[in-house]
Amino acid sequence: MTHRAPYPKNTWYVACTPDELEDKPLGRTICNEPIVFFRGEEGKVAAVEDFCPHRGAPLSLGFVRDGQLVCGYHGLEMGCDGKCSSMPGQRVRGFPRIRAYPVEERHGFVWIWPGDPEQADSSLIPELHWAEDPDWAYGGGLYHIHCDYRLMIDNLMDLTHETYVHASSIGQPEIEESAPATRIEGDEAITERHMERIPAPPFWQAALRGNGLADDVPVDRWQICRFTPPSHVLIEVGVAHAGHGGYEAPAEVKASSIVVDFITPETDTSIWYFWGMARNFKPEDQALTDRIREGQGQIFSEDLEMLESQQRNLLRYPDRQLLKLNIDGGGVQARRIIDRILAEENEVSEKEGVS
C-alpha cells in the first residue's frame, strides 16, 4: 500500500533562517526528504538532495568553495542545479544529476517548495508586513519537536491550554471562561477570544512595563489565531488598559504583538518549529526584544514536553477516538482545510501516475 504523506508538498515551508547558513552547509530533513542548504554563486541560497552521487555521503558534511558544494568525502563538487561540476582526477560529464529544490530567501527566512518544481510560484510566499517595516521588531527561535505537525496546529488554534500549561506566564482562568468564536475565510481558519476587565498575567505585565504602561490595572485581552496552509499560524495577541476599546484601543494604552508560528514537517511525527514575536511598540529597544524572546522561548518549551508526550500516547493507542469539544473549533477547521488540500494533491498525483 502506497504511503500518503500527511502534509501538502506543493507549497512553501520555512526551511531555516539565514544565520544557519553563515559558516557551512546545513543538512535538514523536510517532508521526509534529506536536503542540504548552502549559499552558491553570488551568495544565493540553494537546496539539493543531501546525497553525493559518488558514494552516497551526505553533502551537508562538506563545505562551500567558490559557490560550489564540495563533498567532504572525496571532493566531488556540486552546483546549485544539482549537477556535478567537477571532481579531482575524474571526468564528471556523465554523472547523474541530483534533485534541486526551489528556494527563496524572504522576510528573514529561507523558504522551500518540496513538491513539483514546475508548480513553484514565489508569489505564493506569504506577505509578512512586519518583517519589512522599521516600526516593527521581531525576535524568535527554532525548536525541534517530536510530534505530528497537526498537533502543533491544534495547540496554537486552541489557547485554552494556556491556563494549565503556561500558568506562570500567560495563562489565567479567564481564558477558559471566555468562549472562542471560529470562522472560515477562504483558506484561512480564524478563531478568536476577547476578555474584558481582567488582571494581566505575568508575561503581559512585563510587556506593559516595557511599553511604559501601568501593569497593575485591569486590562482587556485578545487572542486572534489565524491558520493558513500549509501550516502557518499567526496570532494577534495583546492587552489594553480596560475601557479603551480592547483590540481597537489606541497604541498609547496597549501592548500588542503578533505571535509567529511556522511549522515545518520533518517526518510524519517530527517538526521544525520556527517561533517568534513581532511587535510594533519600542522596536528600537533591542534589550526588550531579547527579554521577550527569552520569555516566549520558555513558554514554548513548556508546550514541547506536552506535545511529545501526546504524540507517544497517540502512537501507542492508534485506534482510540478522541473527543472534539467546542474549544477545538479552530483546530478542526484547520484540519479540514489541510485534508481538502491533501485530497486535491493526491488526486492530481493519481492522474499523473505518481505514487
Sequence and secondary structure as in RCSB ss.txt:
>XXXX:A:sequence
MTHRAPYPKNTWYVACTPDELEDKPLGRTICNEPIVFFRGEEGKVAAVEDFCPHRGAPLSLGFVRDGQLVCGYHG
LEMGCDGKCSSMPGQRVRGFPRIRAYPVEERHGFVWIWPGDPEQADSSLIPELHWAEDPDWAYGGGLYHIHCDYR
LMIDNLMDLTHETYVHASSIGQPEIEESAPATRIEGDEAITERHMERIPAPPFWQAALRGNGLADDVPVDRWQIC
RFTPPSHVLIEVGVAHAGHGGYEAPAEVKASSIVVDFITPETDTSIWYFWGMARNFKPEDQALTDRIREGQGQIF
SEDLEMLESQQRNLLRYPDRQLLKLNIDGGGVQARRIIDRILAEENEVSEKEGVS
>XXXX:A:secstr
     SS SSS EEEE GGGGSSS EEEEETTEEEEEEE GGG EEEEES  TTT   GGGSEEETTEEE TTT 
 EE TTS EEEBTTB  TT     B  EEEETTEEEE  S GGG  GGGS   HHHH TT EEEEEEEEE S HH
HHHHHHH GGGHHHHTTTTT  HHHHTS  EEEEETTEEEEEEEEEEE   HHHHHHHHHTT  SSS EEEEEEE
EEETTTEEEEEEEEEETTS GGGS GGGEEEEEEEEEEEEEETTEEEEEEEEEESSSTT HHHHHHHHHHHHHHH
HHHHHHHHHHHHHHHHSTT      GGGHHHHHHHHHHHHHHHHHHHHHHHHT  
